[in-house]
């Protein structure tokens, strides 16, 4: 949520952000400022009446006069609550302000490729798409899953399951190691960044609607799984319950940054994607992710964003997977984002780059809603800045490994950094 003081001083900037972010609910800044002015007027009336009531009580004025003032106070309070509620509802729908380097365009077709890493691999045979590879290896079963749970679910088994846990354990081994993080920071030219390790967490997979709203991730609701009897949603990504971990908390400044690496299942209806990627496991209703979330000092939050992208690239380079780093344009980025970077990995079986990672720099947009603050050395309280980023979207990373490391004999080589976690060098049919 944006600071109302910022909106008062910069209405044109806020209106421009609404216009640029095509996913945003259209709002009239003039109407929001009018509501804000009404709140200020009613608040002043309430304060004046309350002071008058207190003076009358101390001066021993008549009970009737005191009751009349009390009734006026109750009426003003009811109006104030009503107008504040309307104002808050509108403020919650306002998008964050994009960074200056975010491209101003309308759709994903106009995102900017910042860099490409590693050459696209060549094969002396026609590379297969991943669904053909897994069928030969017996490691993923979508047919049985569709009978048990419906379409877009799968059983991951044998070396497929081991590969997922190998990716997870590898990510954990990197992000909990301060020496490796120092190496990543130095190579990225981020000498001033803290190399404090990430704390591993396994979160709840359920979230209350009001907390989901505070994370600014509840919409689109038709993409969420809702349990009405419990008034709970299943999370759509790991950061939904990780970012809210410190709701209503205040850090000391020397505690920052606070970093977490998170493993969880995620659930999405994939509404609006009917017929898209149905042959693949790119778009599943249930999938697992390893995610990063950090809480940091506002002065270092952009550096924290760059550091998380550097971590993503370190992992991809160590897997020797070709990828490109993409800066999303205003029309494709999320509502809470100041800046949004994706990593797209080359998939030979599809002859294209596909998104496997994202990194969201959100500033204080979420922490203001969550009331997550830090206490500076002068004892003033400020809202922390929040970042989240994919470490591994595990289903998509399995696709990337299967397609890029496939061999002509039908086997798949295990990337070197994963071999110690899988206890083998090759995935083959058992």
N, C-alpha and C positions, 0 to 999 in steps of 0.2 A: 504494500500500500504506500502511496506517495504521501509525504508530509504536507498537510494542509497549508502550512506557511509557504512551502515551495510552490504550491499551486497558486496561492494568492499573488506571489511575486512573479510567476512565470506561466501565466495562462496560455500564452501562444505556444510555448514549448510543449506543454502537456497536450494541447489540442493537436499539435503536429504529430506527437507520438500516437495518439488515437487514430489519426488518419493513416499513418504509415503501417501500423500493425493491423493487418487485415483480419486477424482473429479477435481483435478487441471488440467489445460491445460499444456501439457508438454512444457517446455521451456529449452533452452540451455543457461546456465549461462555464458558460454564463449562468446556467441553472444551478450548477454546483456552487458557484460563488455566491449566488443569491441565497441558497440554503445555508451556507456558512455564515453569511451576514445575519440571517434570521436567528441562527443559533447564538451568535455573539450578543444580539439584542436581547433575546430571551434570557440568556445567562446573566446579563447585566441587570435585567428586571428582577431576577431571582435573588441576586446578591443584595440589591437595594431593599427588597421586601424583607429578606432575612435579617438585614441590619435593623430595619425599622421594627420588626417583631422583637428582636432582642432588646432594643432601646425601650420599647413600651413595657416589656417585662421588668427591666431594671428600674424604670421610673414609676412603676406601680399604676399604669394606665388601666382603664376599664377592661373587663373581660370580653365585652362585646367587640371593642376595637381590636383586641388581640385575636379573637376568633375570625374577624373579617380579614385581617392580614394573613392568617394561616390559610384560609380558604383561597385567597389570591395566590399564595405560594404554591398550594397544591395544584391549582389550575395551570400556573406558569410551568411547574415541574412536569406536568403531563404533556403540555405542548412542547417543552424542551426535549423530553424523551422521544416524542413522536418525530420531531424534525431531525434530531440527531440520528435516529434510526434510518430515516430516508437518506440522509446525507452519507452515513456510513455504508449503506447498501450501494450507493453510487460510487463512493470512493474505492470500494473493494473491486469494482469492475474496471477501474482505470489501469492501463498498462504501464509498465516501467518505461523509463526514457532510454532509448537505444544509445550506445556509445557513438562517439564521433566517427569511428572507423567502420561502423556497420554500414554495409551497402544499402542504399535506398532503392529497393525494387519490390515487386509484387509477389513473386512466386519462387519456388525452389530452383527453377530453371535459371534464375539470375543470381544464385549464390556465387561467391568468389572462391576459386581454388587458390589457396595460399602457397602450397608446395606439394610436390609428388615425391615419394620416397620409395626406392627400389624399382628396378625395371620389372615390367610385366613378364611373367615367366613364359617360356616357350616349351612346347612338348613335342616329342617325336611321334605322338599319337593324338587322336582327338580327345581332349579332356572331357570327362563326364560331369554332369551336374550332380550335386550331392545326393539327391534321392536315389540315383542309380548306384552310387558308391555304397550308401548305407544298406541298400537291399542286398548287394553282393556280400557285404560283411556281416549282415544280421545284427546291426547295432542299434537301429531305430525301427520301431514298429508303430506306424500310424494307422494301419488298417484295424488292428485289435483295439487301439485307443479310440478310434471312431465308433466302434461298436459299444465300448464301455462308457465313454464320456461324450462322444459326439465329434464333429469335425474340429480340426485345428488343435488337437491334443496328440501327444505321442508318448510311447514308452521308450526310454533311453536305457540301453542295456549293454552288458559285456564291456567291450573297450569304449563304447560310446559314453557310458557312465564314468569309466575311469578317466577318459579324456576331459570330461566336465570337471571332475574333482582335481585333476592335474592342473588345469587352468586356474581353478580357484586357489589351490595351495601355492601355485607359483606366484599369483598376484599377492597373496597374503605374505609370502616370504620377501617380496620386494618392498611392499609398503610399510612393513613393520621393521625394516632395517635402515637405521639412520645413516649408515655408511653408504649404502646404495643411493639413498635419497640425496645425500650430499653430492655424490657423483653426478646424478641427474641434474641437480641444480647448477653445478659448475658447468656442465656441458651446455646447458641452456642459457648461460650468462646471467643466472639469477643468484649472484653471490650473496645478496642481502637477505635472501629468503631463509626462514627457519627450516632446519632439516629434522624437526621433531617428527617421530614416527606416527603412523596412523593406528588407532585403537580398533581391533577387530570386534565386530558386534553382529549378532543375529537378532533381527528385530521382530516385532509383531507383524503379521500379515493383514491385520484388520486396523481400521482407523475410523474414528468418529467423524460424522459429517462436518461439525464445526471446526475440527482440527484440520481436516482436508481443505476446508475453505481458507483457513489461515495460511496453509502452505501454498495457496493460490493454484492448486492442482486438481480441484474437484471437477471443474469443467474440462472437456465436455462430459456431462453426466451420462449420456447414452453410451459412453465407452467404458463405464464403470460397472462392476458387479456390486449390487446393493442387496443387503439382507434386511428387509423391512421389520421382521420380528425382533431383531436385535438393534436396529438403527445403526448399522455398521456397514462400511464399504471394505471390499478387498483392495489392497493397494495396487496401483498400476506401475509403480517403480519403487526401488528401494529407498530413495531419498524422502518419500512421503512420510514415513514414520521415523526416519533418522533425523531429518531437518527439524522435526517437532520435538526431539528428545529434550531440548533445553527450553521449552516453552515456559515463560514466566520466570526464567532464571537470569541471574546477573553474574557474569564472570569478573574476576579481577584482571586487570590489564596484563599482568605477568603470566596469566594462564593461556593467553592467546598466542598462536593459533591453537584451536582445539580441532583435531582431525579424527575422522572415523573411516574405516573400511568395513563395508556392510555386505553380507550375503543374504539374499532372500529370494523367495518366489514372488512373481509379479503376475497380475491378472488383468487382461484387457479384452473387451468384447470385440475389438477391432471393427467397431461400427463404421460404416461408410467405406469399407475395403472389400465388400463382397466381390468375389471372383478375382481378387488381386493376390498373387503369390500363394494360391491355394495348393499348388504342387509342392511348395517348399515348407521348411520349418522357419522361414524368416518371420512369418506373422502367425504366432500361436496365441491361443487364449491364456495359456499358462507357460511361463518361462522363468528361468533363473538368471539373476544378475549379481555381479560384484560391483559395488558402487562406492564412490568417495563423496564425503560431505565435509566441509570445513567451516568453522566460525572464526573470523579474523578481525583484526583492527582495520577500520576503513582505509587507513593510509597504505595498507599492504594488501588489500583485497584483490586488486587487479593483478598484482604480482602472484598472488595465490592462484588465481585463474590460470595464468601462464604456466605456473608450476604444475598444475594438474594436467594440462595439455602435454607438457614435457614428460610427465610420468606415463601418460597414454602412449606417447611416441616411443619411449624407451621400451615398453612392453612389446609394442608392434615390431620394432626393429630387432629385438632379441628373438622374436618368433620368425623373423625373416619373411614377413608378410608384406607385399606391396600395398601401399595405401596413399591416399591423398588427404590433406588437411583443408577443410572448407569453412570459410566464414559465412554464416547465414545472413541473408538480407532481412530487412525489416518485415517484409510480408510473410516470411517463413519462420521467424524466430518466435519463442514462447512469450506469453504475456508478462511473466515476471522478469524476463531477461534484460540485462543491460547489453550483454554480448553473448553470442552463442556460436560455438565452434563444433563442427562434426568431424569425425574421421571416417572415411569411406574406404573399405578394403576391397581389393580386386578379387573377384570370384571368377575363375576361368570357365567354370561350367555355365555361367550366365553371360560371360564376355562383357562384364561391366563392373564398375565400382558400386558397392552398396554400403549404406550406413551401418557401422558397427559400434560407434562411440559418439557421445555428445558431452560437451562441457558447458555448463550454464553459470554465468556470472550474474548474480541477482542483487548485489548490493544489500541495502537494508529493506528491500521491498517485502521480503518474507518476515524478517525479524521484527519489523514494526507491527505486523499483524500478530506475530507470536509473542511479542513482548519479551524478546531475548536481548539483553543488554550487556555491557561491560562497564566497569567502574575504572575511570582513568586515574592517574596518579594524583590529580588534584581533586579526586572524589566526585567528579561530575559523572553522570551516567549517560551513555550513548548507546545507540543500537548497533549491534555487531553487523558485519557484512557476511553474507553466506554465499558459498559456491558449492555446486555439486557436479559430479562428472562420472561417466561410466568407466569402470576399470575393465570389466569384460561383460558384454551381453553374451551369455554362455552359449545359447543356441546358435547365434550368428557366428561366434568364434569357432564353434565346431564345424560349421559349414566352411568357413575360411580355411581351416586346417585340412579338412577332407579334400577340398577342391585344389588347393595349392600344392599339397604334398602327395597327391595320388600318383601311383606308379602304373606302368603299362600292364603289369601282371595282376592288377586288381587290388594290391595292397596299398597301404598309406604309411609313409614314413612319419614317425613321431618327431616333432621339432626337438632339437637338442636340449633346450632348457626345460622341456617337459618330461624327458626320458626318466629322470630320477624319481619323478612323481608317479609315473606309470609302470616303472620297472620293466620297460621294453623299448625297443627301437622301432618296431614295426607293428601296425595294426593289420591283422589278417583274419580271414574267416576261420573260426574255431572248428 
